[in-house]
């Protein structure tokens, strides 16, 4: 608290000193460069312009804060941060604190002219390496992340959700929750938007709001990407249904596709209950009785055997069949 009071006192003194010096310098420069014949007119106009812009500055900065959520954009800090993130091919909105600290240092330094940064100044290996892969789809996202502030990304997401018929209330609730980063929101919303005329997006977004942290959010982001990949490369998805904790996509061909984001799946009592519940409760127009489980990683031999015995086709390594942005 004492340090804060000292900092505030120093800041107030410097601001007052600068403003006092500013007027005296204007008076000196007016006489120095324009002489005394029209001194009062030139000096008066100069002070008027300074006063007008001083008054307008506070309002403009306030509007910038209302629009962007902080002062970084108007000070160009946010823009420099996204530029460096794009240069290093990392996520500017990652929750990785090491990465964020390094990006902030570079952005602040560049915005205030302290130095021109190079790749050697920022360690992005090890704990800072929240890298987005180099697929064509990720390049599209990287372009948006490099040029658009979070407020603009939200508008992009709002427009996409509105275009595909998601209710305004659900869209607002989803985009207002603090767990998902702008990057995760961008990828998830884009994936759902690519599902054409499929129904059930509201239910999926509502279910995704149970995520308690970024890891759980990634689970829903990757499942949405699996649905998008299936729809674009295998066959059209006509609707999404939530069966308990499971996401089920009804396809035009008649199969029910269950996306699941995991690295390695093993057979458990809970998996047994879920599979049995799915077999008895899932009903959808056009369903032909066949189930496909698409997982981003692999399943244990026992898990595959048990699922296949219950009528589930297991498809592993979904990311090798279509783009999934990590």
Number of C-alpha atoms within 10 A of each C-alpha: 6 7 8 9 10 11 12 12 11 12 12 12 11 12 11 12 11 11 11 11 12 14 15 11 11 16 18 12 13 19 16 10 8 12 11 12 9 11 13 13 11 18 18 12 11 15 14 12 11 15 12 10 12 11 11 12 12 11 12 13 15 14 14 17 15 12 14 16 14 14 17 19 18 15 15 15 22 25 20 23 26 26 19 23 22 20 13 19 19 22 26 27 19 20 14 14 11 16 23 17 13 17 26 18 15 21 26 19 16 17 18 11 9 10 12 11 14 11 10 7 11 17 15 19 10 8 11 18 17 20 17 17 16 14 12 11 14 17 16 11 17 24 13 18 25 21 16 16 18 20 13 16 18 18 12 16 21 17 12 19 22 13 10 17 15 20 12 13 9 16 21 14 12 19 20 11 12 12 20 27 19 23 18 22 19 21 22 24 22 19 21 22 22 17 23 15 13 20 19 18 22 20 15 18 21 14 17 20 18 13 16 12 11 15 12 15 20 19 15 24 25 25 23 28 27 27 25 25 21 22 21 15 10 12 12 20 25 20 20 24 21 15 14 12 8 15 21 27 27 25 23 17 13 17 18 28 23 22 25 24 22 15 12 12 18 12 16 11 8 9 15 15 10 15 17 13 13 16 15 8 10 14 15 16 11 14 16 14 14 13 24 19 17 23 24 23 17 20 20 12 12 13 18 20 15 16 21 14 10 14 14 21 17 18 16 19 16 22 18 10 14 18 18 23 20 15
